[in-house]
Structures are given as structure tokens and as C-alpha cells.
Amino acid sequence: MFEEGFGWKAVAMGYGCGFVFGVSIGYVVFRARKPAWFVKMVEDSAHQNAKRLRRKNAPRNGGRRY
């Protein structure tokens, strides 16, 4: 039995337990308060994406190029 390695049932149980544990911990952390590092990361990435889209669409829409 041990020569075969992990079967798909063991792998599925591990993924399932990890998923439930991760969702539970994430819920507790975000319910308690918003982590400043996460909010900053999301806002920075949204700002960068908006900046990139403005830059990409500017010449086609007659806007200035930055």
C-alpha cells in the first residue's frame, strides 16, 4: 500500500481541508479588521491598472499621451 504513494483520495482530502481552513482563517482576519497591507496592495494595483489603461487608450481616443 505504501509503495503506491498518495492516492487521489488522500490528495482530495488534503486540498479540501486546506481550503476550508484557509477560507475560515481569511474570514476571521477580514471580519476583524481590514489588513492595511492588503488594502494598500489592492489600491496600488488598481491605480497602476487604471494608469496603464489610460495610457493604452489615449492615442485612439484622441487624448494626450503621458
Predicted model as a PDB file, atoms N, CA, C, CB and O in Angstrom, pLDDT in the B-factor column:
MODEL        1                                                                  
ATOM      1  N   MET A   1       0.811  -1.191   0.000  1.00 50.00           N  
ATOM      2  CA  MET A   1       0.000   0.000   0.000  1.00 50.00           C  
ATOM      3  C   MET A   1       0.861   1.264   0.000  1.00 50.00           C  
ATOM      4  CB  MET A   1      -0.926  -0.007   1.195  1.00 50.00           C  
ATOM      5  O   MET A   1       0.544   2.223  -0.704  1.00 50.00           O  
ATOM      6  N   PHE A   2       1.943   1.279   0.778  1.00 57.00           N  
ATOM      7  CA  PHE A   2       2.779   2.466   0.859  1.00 57.00           C  
ATOM      8  C   PHE A   2       3.665   2.641  -0.373  1.00 57.00           C  
ATOM      9  CB  PHE A   2       3.635   2.403   2.099  1.00 57.00           C  
ATOM     10  O   PHE A   2       4.173   3.735  -0.619  1.00 57.00           O  
ATOM     11  N   GLU A   3       3.853   1.577  -1.143  1.00 61.00           N  
ATOM     12  CA  GLU A   3       4.677   1.698  -2.333  1.00 61.00           C  
ATOM     13  C   GLU A   3       4.006   2.515  -3.426  1.00 61.00           C  
ATOM     14  CB  GLU A   3       5.018   0.335  -2.857  1.00 61.00           C  
ATOM     15  O   GLU A   3       4.686   3.072  -4.287  1.00 61.00           O  
ATOM     16  N   GLU A   4       2.693   2.593  -3.400  1.00 69.00           N  
ATOM     17  CA  GLU A   4       1.953   3.298  -4.443  1.00 69.00           C  
ATOM     18  C   GLU A   4       2.020   4.814  -4.304  1.00 69.00           C  
ATOM     19  CB  GLU A   4       0.518   2.860  -4.427  1.00 69.00           C  
ATOM     20  O   GLU A   4       1.778   5.524  -5.280  1.00 69.00           O  
ATOM     21  N   GLY A   5       2.337   5.321  -3.139  1.00 71.00           N  
ATOM     22  CA  GLY A   5       2.349   6.766  -2.926  1.00 71.00           C  
ATOM     23  C   GLY A   5       0.964   7.244  -2.495  1.00 71.00           C  
ATOM     24  O   GLY A   5       0.145   6.461  -2.015  1.00 71.00           O  
ATOM     25  N   PHE A   6       0.725   8.505  -2.669  1.00 74.00           N  
ATOM     26  CA  PHE A   6      -0.561   9.069  -2.294  1.00 74.00           C  
ATOM     27  C   PHE A   6      -1.595   8.773  -3.365  1.00 74.00           C  
ATOM     28  CB  PHE A   6      -0.445  10.578  -2.063  1.00 74.00           C  
ATOM     29  O   PHE A   6      -1.323   8.890  -4.560  1.00 74.00           O  
ATOM     30  N   GLY A   7      -2.755   8.399  -2.933  1.00 85.00           N  
ATOM     31  CA  GLY A   7      -3.858   8.180  -3.859  1.00 85.00           C  
ATOM     32  C   GLY A   7      -4.638   9.471  -4.035  1.00 85.00           C  
ATOM     33  O   GLY A   7      -4.394  10.449  -3.328  1.00 85.00           O  
ATOM     34  N   TRP A   8      -5.557   9.478  -4.956  1.00 86.00           N  
ATOM     35  CA  TRP A   8      -6.328  10.696  -5.225  1.00 86.00           C  
ATOM     36  C   TRP A   8      -7.223  11.061  -4.060  1.00 86.00           C  
ATOM     37  CB  TRP A   8      -7.165  10.526  -6.479  1.00 86.00           C  
ATOM     38  O   TRP A   8      -7.540  12.235  -3.867  1.00 86.00           O  
ATOM     39  N   LYS A   9      -7.646  10.049  -3.261  1.00 89.00           N  
ATOM     40  CA  LYS A   9      -8.497  10.341  -2.106  1.00 89.00           C  
ATOM     41  C   LYS A   9      -7.729  11.141  -1.055  1.00 89.00           C  
ATOM     42  CB  LYS A   9      -9.038   9.037  -1.491  1.00 89.00           C  
ATOM     43  O   LYS A   9      -8.269  12.086  -0.479  1.00 89.00           O  
ATOM     44  N   ALA A  10      -6.482  10.772  -0.802  1.00 87.00           N  
ATOM     45  CA  ALA A  10      -5.670  11.487   0.178  1.00 87.00           C  
ATOM     46  C   ALA A  10      -5.383  12.909  -0.291  1.00 87.00           C  
ATOM     47  CB  ALA A  10      -4.357  10.739   0.435  1.00 87.00           C  
ATOM     48  O   ALA A  10      -5.400  13.846   0.506  1.00 87.00           O  
ATOM     49  N   VAL A  11      -5.123  13.063  -1.566  1.00 90.00           N  
ATOM     50  CA  VAL A  11      -4.854  14.380  -2.112  1.00 90.00           C  
ATOM     51  C   VAL A  11      -6.100  15.260  -2.041  1.00 90.00           C  
ATOM     52  CB  VAL A  11      -4.362  14.267  -3.554  1.00 90.00           C  
ATOM     53  O   VAL A  11      -6.014  16.433  -1.677  1.00 90.00           O  
ATOM     54  N   ALA A  12      -7.256  14.695  -2.388  1.00 93.00           N  
ATOM     55  CA  ALA A  12      -8.508  15.453  -2.335  1.00 93.00           C  
ATOM     56  C   ALA A  12      -8.844  15.849  -0.909  1.00 93.00           C  
ATOM     57  CB  ALA A  12      -9.656  14.640  -2.936  1.00 93.00           C  
ATOM     58  O   ALA A  12      -9.319  16.961  -0.680  1.00 93.00           O  
ATOM     59  N   MET A  13      -8.609  14.962   0.063  1.00 94.00           N  
ATOM     60  CA  MET A  13      -8.874  15.294   1.466  1.00 94.00           C  
ATOM     61  C   MET A  13      -7.942  16.413   1.929  1.00 94.00           C  
ATOM     62  CB  MET A  13      -8.703  14.044   2.366  1.00 94.00           C  
ATOM     63  O   MET A  13      -8.364  17.305   2.665  1.00 94.00           O  
ATOM     64  N   GLY A  14      -6.701  16.374   1.510  1.00 93.00           N  
ATOM     65  CA  GLY A  14      -5.754  17.430   1.882  1.00 93.00           C  
ATOM     66  C   GLY A  14      -6.135  18.774   1.299  1.00 93.00           C  
ATOM     67  O   GLY A  14      -6.111  19.785   2.001  1.00 93.00           O  
ATOM     68  N   TYR A  15      -6.487  18.797   0.020  1.00 96.00           N  
ATOM     69  CA  TYR A  15      -6.921  20.043  -0.604  1.00 96.00           C  
ATOM     70  C   TYR A  15      -8.193  20.571   0.042  1.00 96.00           C  
ATOM     71  CB  TYR A  15      -7.140  19.838  -2.098  1.00 96.00           C  
ATOM     72  O   TYR A  15      -8.324  21.773   0.274  1.00 96.00           O  
ATOM     73  N   GLY A  16      -9.126  19.680   0.332  1.00 96.00           N  
ATOM     74  CA  GLY A  16     -10.386  20.090   0.954  1.00 96.00           C  
ATOM     75  C   GLY A  16     -10.170  20.692   2.326  1.00 96.00           C  
ATOM     76  O   GLY A  16     -10.717  21.750   2.639  1.00 96.00           O  
ATOM     77  N   CYS A  17      -9.371  20.022   3.151  1.00 96.00           N  
ATOM     78  CA  CYS A  17      -9.083  20.548   4.494  1.00 96.00           C  
ATOM     79  C   CYS A  17      -8.339  21.876   4.418  1.00 96.00           C  
ATOM     80  CB  CYS A  17      -8.258  19.533   5.303  1.00 96.00           C  
ATOM     81  O   CYS A  17      -8.642  22.797   5.176  1.00 96.00           O  
ATOM     82  N   GLY A  18      -7.387  21.983   3.530  1.00 96.00           N  
ATOM     83  CA  GLY A  18      -6.643  23.239   3.372  1.00 96.00           C  
ATOM     84  C   GLY A  18      -7.528  24.370   2.903  1.00 96.00           C  
ATOM     85  O   GLY A  18      -7.381  25.506   3.355  1.00 96.00           O  
ATOM     86  N   PHE A  19      -8.447  24.073   1.999  1.00 96.00           N  
ATOM     87  CA  PHE A  19      -9.360  25.096   1.500  1.00 96.00           C  
ATOM     88  C   PHE A  19     -10.280  25.596   2.604  1.00 96.00           C  
ATOM     89  CB  PHE A  19     -10.184  24.552   0.337  1.00 96.00           C  
ATOM     90  O   PHE A  19     -10.459  26.802   2.772  1.00 96.00           O  
ATOM     91  N   VAL A  20     -10.863  24.668   3.355  1.00 96.00           N  
ATOM     92  CA  VAL A  20     -11.771  25.049   4.454  1.00 96.00           C  
ATOM     93  C   VAL A  20     -11.007  25.843   5.508  1.00 96.00           C  
ATOM     94  CB  VAL A  20     -12.425  23.790   5.098  1.00 96.00           C  
ATOM     95  O   VAL A  20     -11.506  26.860   5.990  1.00 96.00           O  
ATOM     96  N   PHE A  21      -9.823  25.404   5.869  1.00 95.00           N  
ATOM     97  CA  PHE A  21      -9.013  26.114   6.858  1.00 95.00           C  
ATOM     98  C   PHE A  21      -8.652  27.512   6.356  1.00 95.00           C  
ATOM     99  CB  PHE A  21      -7.736  25.316   7.180  1.00 95.00           C  
ATOM    100  O   PHE A  21      -8.755  28.479   7.111  1.00 95.00           O  
ATOM    101  N   GLY A  22      -8.237  27.634   5.114  1.00 92.00           N  
ATOM    102  CA  GLY A  22      -7.859  28.933   4.560  1.00 92.00           C  
ATOM    103  C   GLY A  22      -9.027  29.898   4.486  1.00 92.00           C  
ATOM    104  O   GLY A  22      -8.881  31.073   4.824  1.00 92.00           O  
ATOM    105  N   VAL A  23     -10.178  29.423   4.052  1.00 94.00           N  
ATOM    106  CA  VAL A  23     -11.365  30.285   3.985  1.00 94.00           C  
ATOM    107  C   VAL A  23     -11.779  30.721   5.387  1.00 94.00           C  
ATOM    108  CB  VAL A  23     -12.536  29.554   3.283  1.00 94.00           C  
ATOM    109  O   VAL A  23     -12.155  31.875   5.593  1.00 94.00           O  
ATOM    110  N   SER A  24     -11.713  29.810   6.344  1.00 92.00           N  
ATOM    111  CA  SER A  24     -12.088  30.144   7.726  1.00 92.00           C  
ATOM    112  C   SER A  24     -11.168  31.205   8.313  1.00 92.00           C  
ATOM    113  CB  SER A  24     -12.059  28.891   8.605  1.00 92.00           C  
ATOM    114  O   SER A  24     -11.638  32.187   8.886  1.00 92.00           O  
ATOM    115  N   ILE A  25      -9.887  31.018   8.176  1.00 87.00           N  
ATOM    116  CA  ILE A  25      -8.925  31.986   8.701  1.00 87.00           C  
ATOM    117  C   ILE A  25      -9.058  33.318   7.974  1.00 87.00           C  
ATOM    118  CB  ILE A  25      -7.488  31.450   8.570  1.00 87.00           C  
ATOM    119  O   ILE A  25      -9.002  34.373   8.607  1.00 87.00           O  
ATOM    120  N   GLY A  26      -9.234  33.287   6.659  1.00 85.00           N  
ATOM    121  CA  GLY A  26      -9.425  34.524   5.903  1.00 85.00           C  
ATOM    122  C   GLY A  26     -10.657  35.282   6.349  1.00 85.00           C  
ATOM    123  O   GLY A  26     -10.632  36.509   6.450  1.00 85.00           O  
ATOM    124  N   TYR A  27     -11.731  34.567   6.615  1.00 87.00           N  
ATOM    125  CA  TYR A  27     -12.959  35.210   7.082  1.00 87.00           C  
ATOM    126  C   TYR A  27     -12.736  35.884   8.433  1.00 87.00           C  
ATOM    127  CB  TYR A  27     -14.101  34.183   7.184  1.00 87.00           C  
ATOM    128  O   TYR A  27     -13.164  37.019   8.644  1.00 87.00           O  
ATOM    129  N   VAL A  28     -12.072  35.192   9.337  1.00 84.00           N  
ATOM    130  CA  VAL A  28     -11.818  35.756  10.665  1.00 84.00           C  
ATOM    131  C   VAL A  28     -10.944  36.999  10.565  1.00 84.00           C  
ATOM    132  CB  VAL A  28     -11.151  34.713  11.576  1.00 84.00           C  
ATOM    133  O   VAL A  28     -11.221  38.005  11.220  1.00 84.00           O  
ATOM    134  N   VAL A  29      -9.897  36.941   9.759  1.00 81.00           N  
ATOM    135  CA  VAL A  29      -8.975  38.077   9.626  1.00 81.00           C  
ATOM    136  C   VAL A  29      -9.684  39.279   9.020  1.00 81.00           C  
ATOM    137  CB  VAL A  29      -7.761  37.691   8.763  1.00 81.00           C  
ATOM    138  O   VAL A  29      -9.552  40.391   9.532  1.00 81.00           O  
ATOM    139  N   PHE A  30     -10.432  39.080   7.941  1.00 79.00           N  
ATOM    140  CA  PHE A  30     -11.072  40.207   7.278  1.00 79.00           C  
ATOM    141  C   PHE A  30     -12.302  40.687   8.023  1.00 79.00           C  
ATOM    142  CB  PHE A  30     -11.445  39.834   5.869  1.00 79.00           C  
ATOM    143  O   PHE A  30     -12.684  41.849   7.882  1.00 79.00           O  
ATOM    144  N   ARG A  31     -12.928  39.837   8.807  1.00 82.00           N  
ATOM    145  CA  ARG A  31     -14.082  40.257   9.591  1.00 82.00           C  
ATOM    146  C   ARG A  31     -13.629  41.123  10.766  1.00 82.00           C  
ATOM    147  CB  ARG A  31     -14.873  39.029  10.095  1.00 82.00           C  
ATOM    148  O   ARG A  31     -14.308  42.081  11.137  1.00 82.00           O  
ATOM    149  N   ALA A  32     -12.486  40.782  11.344  1.00 81.00           N  
ATOM    150  CA  ALA A  32     -11.969  41.528  12.497  1.00 81.00           C  
ATOM    151  C   ALA A  32     -11.575  42.946  12.086  1.00 81.00           C  
ATOM    152  CB  ALA A  32     -10.757  40.796  13.116  1.00 81.00           C  
ATOM    153  O   ALA A  32     -11.965  43.913  12.741  1.00 81.00           O  
ATOM    154  N   ARG A  33     -10.815  43.071  11.019  1.00 80.00           N  
ATOM    155  CA  ARG A  33     -10.404  44.387  10.511  1.00 80.00           C  
ATOM    156  C   ARG A  33      -9.762  44.189   9.152  1.00 80.00           C  
ATOM    157  CB  ARG A  33      -9.417  45.107  11.498  1.00 80.00           C  
ATOM    158  O   ARG A  33      -9.335  43.086   8.810  1.00 80.00           O  
ATOM    159  N   LYS A  34      -9.697  45.251   8.387  1.00 73.00           N  
ATOM    160  CA  LYS A  34      -9.042  45.169   7.082  1.00 73.00           C  
ATOM    161  C   LYS A  34      -7.543  45.320   7.276  1.00 73.00           C  
ATOM    162  CB  LYS A  34      -9.587  46.254   6.107  1.00 73.00           C  
ATOM    163  O   LYS A  34      -7.099  46.322   7.835  1.00 73.00           O  
ATOM    164  N   PRO A  35      -6.757  44.359   6.832  1.00 74.00           N  
ATOM    165  CA  PRO A  35      -5.301  44.498   6.951  1.00 74.00           C  
ATOM    166  C   PRO A  35      -4.797  45.638   6.066  1.00 74.00           C  
ATOM    167  CB  PRO A  35      -4.594  43.175   6.571  1.00 74.00           C  
ATOM    168  O   PRO A  35      -5.109  45.696   4.877  1.00 74.00           O  
ATOM    169  N   ALA A  36      -4.026  46.532   6.652  1.00 80.00           N  
ATOM    170  CA  ALA A  36      -3.540  47.710   5.930  1.00 80.00           C  
ATOM    171  C   ALA A  36      -2.694  47.315   4.723  1.00 80.00           C  
ATOM    172  CB  ALA A  36      -2.726  48.607   6.865  1.00 80.00           C  
ATOM    173  O   ALA A  36      -2.784  47.952   3.674  1.00 80.00           O  
ATOM    174  N   TRP A  37      -1.881  46.281   4.856  1.00 77.00           N  
ATOM    175  CA  TRP A  37      -1.007  45.879   3.744  1.00 77.00           C  
ATOM    176  C   TRP A  37      -1.827  45.394   2.562  1.00 77.00           C  
ATOM    177  CB  TRP A  37      -0.030  44.780   4.192  1.00 77.00           C  
ATOM    178  O   TRP A  37      -1.458  45.636   1.412  1.00 77.00           O  
ATOM    179  N   PHE A  38      -2.944  44.707   2.829  1.00 76.00           N  
ATOM    180  CA  PHE A  38      -3.764  44.189   1.739  1.00 76.00           C  
ATOM    181  C   PHE A  38      -4.501  45.318   1.031  1.00 76.00           C  
ATOM    182  CB  PHE A  38      -4.763  43.155   2.264  1.00 76.00           C  
ATOM    183  O   PHE A  38      -4.576  45.345  -0.197  1.00 76.00           O  
ATOM    184  N   VAL A  39      -5.042  46.249   1.809  1.00 75.00           N  
ATOM    185  CA  VAL A  39      -5.758  47.389   1.227  1.00 75.00           C  
ATOM    186  C   VAL A  39      -4.803  48.214   0.374  1.00 75.00           C  
ATOM    187  CB  VAL A  39      -6.394  48.270   2.337  1.00 75.00           C  
ATOM    188  O   VAL A  39      -5.158  48.637  -0.726  1.00 75.00           O  
ATOM    189  N   LYS A  40      -3.596  48.442   0.875  1.00 80.00           N  
ATOM    190  CA  LYS A  40      -2.615  49.222   0.115  1.00 80.00           C  
ATOM    191  C   LYS A  40      -2.227  48.499  -1.182  1.00 80.00           C  
ATOM    192  CB  LYS A  40      -1.358  49.485   0.973  1.00 80.00           C  
ATOM    193  O   LYS A  40      -2.101  49.129  -2.232  1.00 80.00           O  
ATOM    194  N   MET A  41      -2.041  47.190  -1.105  1.00 77.00           N  
ATOM    195  CA  MET A  41      -1.668  46.414  -2.282  1.00 77.00           C  
ATOM    196  C   MET A  41      -2.764  46.471  -3.342  1.00 77.00           C  
ATOM    197  CB  MET A  41      -1.383  44.960  -1.894  1.00 77.00           C  
ATOM    198  O   MET A  41      -2.473  46.656  -4.524  1.00 77.00           O  
ATOM    199  N   VAL A  42      -4.019  46.313  -2.931  1.00 75.00           N  
ATOM    200  CA  VAL A  42      -5.131  46.324  -3.882  1.00 75.00           C  
ATOM    201  C   VAL A  42      -5.300  47.712  -4.492  1.00 75.00           C  
ATOM    202  CB  VAL A  42      -6.436  45.883  -3.194  1.00 75.00           C  
ATOM    203  O   VAL A  42      -5.500  47.837  -5.700  1.00 75.00           O  
ATOM    204  N   GLU A  43      -5.219  48.761  -3.662  1.00 80.00           N  
ATOM    205  CA  GLU A  43      -5.370  50.115  -4.188  1.00 80.00           C  
ATOM    206  C   GLU A  43      -4.243  50.466  -5.145  1.00 80.00           C  
ATOM    207  CB  GLU A  43      -5.418  51.124  -3.047  1.00 80.00           C  
ATOM    208  O   GLU A  43      -4.481  51.082  -6.184  1.00 80.00           O  
ATOM    209  N   ASP A  44      -3.015  50.081  -4.807  1.00 82.00           N  
ATOM    210  CA  ASP A  44      -1.879  50.366  -5.692  1.00 82.00           C  
ATOM    211  C   ASP A  44      -2.022  49.641  -7.023  1.00 82.00           C  
ATOM    212  CB  ASP A  44      -0.562  49.965  -5.021  1.00 82.00           C  
ATOM    213  O   ASP A  44      -1.744  50.215  -8.076  1.00 82.00           O  
ATOM    214  N   SER A  45      -2.455  48.380  -6.980  1.00 79.00           N  
ATOM    215  CA  SER A  45      -2.571  47.640  -8.235  1.00 79.00           C  
ATOM    216  C   SER A  45      -3.717  48.195  -9.078  1.00 79.00           C  
ATOM    217  CB  SER A  45      -2.786  46.140  -7.960  1.00 79.00           C  
ATOM    218  O   SER A  45      -3.608  48.243 -10.304  1.00 79.00           O  
ATOM    219  N   ALA A  46      -4.820  48.616  -8.441  1.00 77.00           N  
ATOM    220  CA  ALA A  46      -5.929  49.214  -9.193  1.00 77.00           C  
ATOM    221  C   ALA A  46      -5.485  50.534  -9.819  1.00 77.00           C  
ATOM    222  CB  ALA A  46      -7.160  49.438  -8.273  1.00 77.00           C  
ATOM    223  O   ALA A  46      -5.852  50.839 -10.954  1.00 77.00           O  
ATOM    224  N   HIS A  47      -4.707  51.306  -9.094  1.00 76.00           N  
ATOM    225  CA  HIS A  47      -4.205  52.576  -9.626  1.00 76.00           C  
ATOM    226  C   HIS A  47      -3.280  52.340 -10.815  1.00 76.00           C  
ATOM    227  CB  HIS A  47      -3.467  53.364  -8.533  1.00 76.00           C  
ATOM    228  O   HIS A  47      -3.361  53.047 -11.820  1.00 76.00           O  
ATOM    229  N   GLN A  48      -2.400  51.344 -10.700  1.00 77.00           N  
ATOM    230  CA  GLN A  48      -1.486  51.037 -11.792  1.00 77.00           C  
ATOM    231  C   GLN A  48      -2.245  50.553 -13.023  1.00 77.00           C  
ATOM    232  CB  GLN A  48      -0.469  49.987 -11.353  1.00 77.00           C  
ATOM    233  O   GLN A  48      -1.905  50.925 -14.146  1.00 77.00           O  
ATOM    234  N   ASN A  49      -3.280  49.718 -12.817  1.00 72.00           N  
ATOM    235  CA  ASN A  49      -4.061  49.225 -13.950  1.00 72.00           C  
ATOM    236  C   ASN A  49      -4.812  50.357 -14.632  1.00 72.00           C  
ATOM    237  CB  ASN A  49      -5.042  48.148 -13.494  1.00 72.00           C  
ATOM    238  O   ASN A  49      -4.871  50.407 -15.861  1.00 72.00           O  
ATOM    239  N   ALA A  50      -5.389  51.269 -13.852  1.00 74.00           N  
ATOM    240  CA  ALA A  50      -6.109  52.401 -14.432  1.00 74.00           C  
ATOM    241  C   ALA A  50      -5.146  53.293 -15.210  1.00 74.00           C  
ATOM    242  CB  ALA A  50      -6.827  53.214 -13.331  1.00 74.00           C  
ATOM    243  O   ALA A  50      -5.480  53.783 -16.288  1.00 74.00           O  
ATOM    244  N   LYS A  51      -3.979  53.496 -14.671  1.00 71.00           N  
ATOM    245  CA  LYS A  51      -2.969  54.323 -15.341  1.00 71.00           C  
ATOM    246  C   LYS A  51      -2.551  53.677 -16.661  1.00 71.00           C  
ATOM    247  CB  LYS A  51      -1.732  54.527 -14.427  1.00 71.00           C  
ATOM    248  O   LYS A  51      -2.400  54.354 -17.678  1.00 71.00           O  
ATOM    249  N   ARG A  52      -2.368  52.359 -16.628  1.00 69.00           N  
ATOM    250  CA  ARG A  52      -1.966  51.628 -17.821  1.00 69.00           C  
ATOM    251  C   ARG A  52      -3.051  51.693 -18.892  1.00 69.00           C  
ATOM    252  CB  ARG A  52      -1.651  50.172 -17.473  1.00 69.00           C  
ATOM    253  O   ARG A  52      -2.750  51.860 -20.074  1.00 69.00           O  
ATOM    254  N   LEU A  53      -4.316  51.560 -18.480  1.00 68.00           N  
ATOM    255  CA  LEU A  53      -5.418  51.625 -19.441  1.00 68.00           C  
ATOM    256  C   LEU A  53      -5.539  53.014 -20.048  1.00 68.00           C  
ATOM    257  CB  LEU A  53      -6.734  51.234 -18.772  1.00 68.00           C  
ATOM    258  O   LEU A  53      -5.765  53.149 -21.251  1.00 68.00           O  
ATOM    259  N   ARG A  54      -5.389  54.047 -19.225  1.00 68.00           N  
ATOM    260  CA  ARG A  54      -5.443  55.415 -19.761  1.00 68.00           C  
ATOM    261  C   ARG A  54      -4.343  55.621 -20.787  1.00 68.00           C  
ATOM    262  CB  ARG A  54      -5.315  56.456 -18.628  1.00 68.00           C  
ATOM    263  O   ARG A  54      -4.562  56.212 -21.844  1.00 68.00           O  
ATOM    264  N   ARG A  55      -3.170  55.129 -20.463  1.00 64.00           N  
ATOM    265  CA  ARG A  55      -2.027  55.301 -21.359  1.00 64.00           C  
ATOM    266  C   ARG A  55      -2.250  54.517 -22.656  1.00 64.00           C  
ATOM    267  CB  ARG A  55      -0.717  54.841 -20.667  1.00 64.00           C  
ATOM    268  O   ARG A  55      -1.923  55.000 -23.740  1.00 64.00           O  
ATOM    269  N   LYS A  56      -2.800  53.327 -22.544  1.00 62.00           N  
ATOM    270  CA  LYS A  56      -3.012  52.469 -23.712  1.00 62.00           C  
ATOM    271  C   LYS A  56      -4.098  53.036 -24.624  1.00 62.00           C  
ATOM    272  CB  LYS A  56      -3.387  51.050 -23.269  1.00 62.00           C  
ATOM    273  O   LYS A  56      -3.970  52.954 -25.846  1.00 62.00           O  
ATOM    274  N   ASN A  57      -5.158  53.605 -24.064  1.00 58.00           N  
ATOM    275  CA  ASN A  57      -6.286  54.079 -24.850  1.00 58.00           C  
ATOM    276  C   ASN A  57      -6.158  55.531 -25.298  1.00 58.00           C  
ATOM    277  CB  ASN A  57      -7.536  53.917 -24.065  1.00 58.00           C  
ATOM    278  O   ASN A  57      -6.950  55.985 -26.123  1.00 58.00           O  
ATOM    279  N   ALA A  58      -5.211  56.247 -24.791  1.00 56.00           N  
ATOM    280  CA  ALA A  58      -5.107  57.676 -25.087  1.00 56.00           C  
ATOM    281  C   ALA A  58      -4.969  57.983 -26.583  1.00 56.00           C  
ATOM    282  CB  ALA A  58      -3.929  58.254 -24.350  1.00 56.00           C  
ATOM    283  O   ALA A  58      -5.733  58.812 -27.077  1.00 56.00           O  
ATOM    284  N   PRO A  59      -4.057  57.378 -27.326  1.00 57.00           N  
ATOM    285  CA  PRO A  59      -3.912  57.753 -28.737  1.00 57.00           C  
ATOM    286  C   PRO A  59      -5.151  57.451 -29.583  1.00 57.00           C  
ATOM    287  CB  PRO A  59      -2.727  57.038 -29.327  1.00 57.00           C  
ATOM    288  O   PRO A  59      -5.466  58.211 -30.499  1.00 57.00           O  
ATOM    289  N   ARG A  60      -5.846  56.371 -29.297  1.00 56.00           N  
ATOM    290  CA  ARG A  60      -7.022  56.023 -30.090  1.00 56.00           C  
ATOM    291  C   ARG A  60      -8.193  56.962 -29.810  1.00 56.00           C  
ATOM    292  CB  ARG A  60      -7.434  54.585 -29.812  1.00 56.00           C  
ATOM    293  O   ARG A  60      -9.003  57.233 -30.696  1.00 56.00           O  
ATOM    294  N   ASN A  61      -8.277  57.449 -28.596  1.00 54.00           N  
ATOM    295  CA  ASN A  61      -9.393  58.297 -28.225  1.00 54.00           C  
ATOM    296  C   ASN A  61      -9.085  59.780 -28.370  1.00 54.00           C  
ATOM    297  CB  ASN A  61      -9.801  58.005 -26.818  1.00 54.00           C  
ATOM    298  O   ASN A  61      -9.880  60.620 -27.948  1.00 54.00           O  
ATOM    299  N   GLY A  62      -7.979  60.103 -28.942  1.00 57.00           N  
ATOM    300  CA  GLY A  62      -7.626  61.495 -29.159  1.00 57.00           C  
ATOM    301  C   GLY A  62      -7.076  62.180 -27.913  1.00 57.00           C  
ATOM    302  O   GLY A  62      -6.935  63.403 -27.893  1.00 57.00           O  
ATOM    303  N   GLY A  63      -6.771  61.422 -26.893  1.00 54.00           N  
ATOM    304  CA  GLY A  63      -6.252  62.003 -25.662  1.00 54.00           C  
ATOM    305  C   GLY A  63      -4.754  62.209 -25.742  1.00 54.00           C  
ATOM    306  O   GLY A  63      -4.089  61.788 -26.689  1.00 54.00           O  
ATOM    307  N   ARG A  64      -4.247  62.872 -24.716  1.00 56.00           N  
ATOM    308  CA  ARG A  64      -2.800  63.093 -24.659  1.00 56.00           C  
ATOM    309  C   ARG A  64      -2.087  61.828 -24.246  1.00 56.00           C  
ATOM    310  CB  ARG A  64      -2.459  64.228 -23.690  1.00 56.00           C  
ATOM    311  O   ARG A  64      -2.640  60.986 -23.537  1.00 56.00           O  
ATOM    312  N   ARG A  65      -0.866  61.704 -24.692  1.00 53.00           N  
ATOM    313  CA  ARG A  65      -0.032  60.581 -24.256  1.00 53.00           C  
ATOM    314  C   ARG A  65       0.809  61.040 -23.077  1.00 53.00           C  
ATOM    315  CB  ARG A  65       0.876  60.053 -25.420  1.00 53.00           C  
ATOM    316  O   ARG A  65       1.440  62.096 -23.137  1.00 53.00           O  
ATOM    317  N   TYR A  66       0.823  60.263 -22.015  1.00 51.00           N  
ATOM    318  CA  TYR A  66       1.557  60.649 -20.804  1.00 51.00           C  
ATOM    319  C   TYR A  66       2.936  60.092 -20.791  1.00 51.00           C  
ATOM    320  CB  TYR A  66       0.833  60.202 -19.575  1.00 51.00           C  
ATOM    321  O   TYR A  66       3.686  60.322 -19.842  1.00 51.00           O  
TER     322      TYR A  66                                                      
ENDMDL                                                                          
END                                                                             
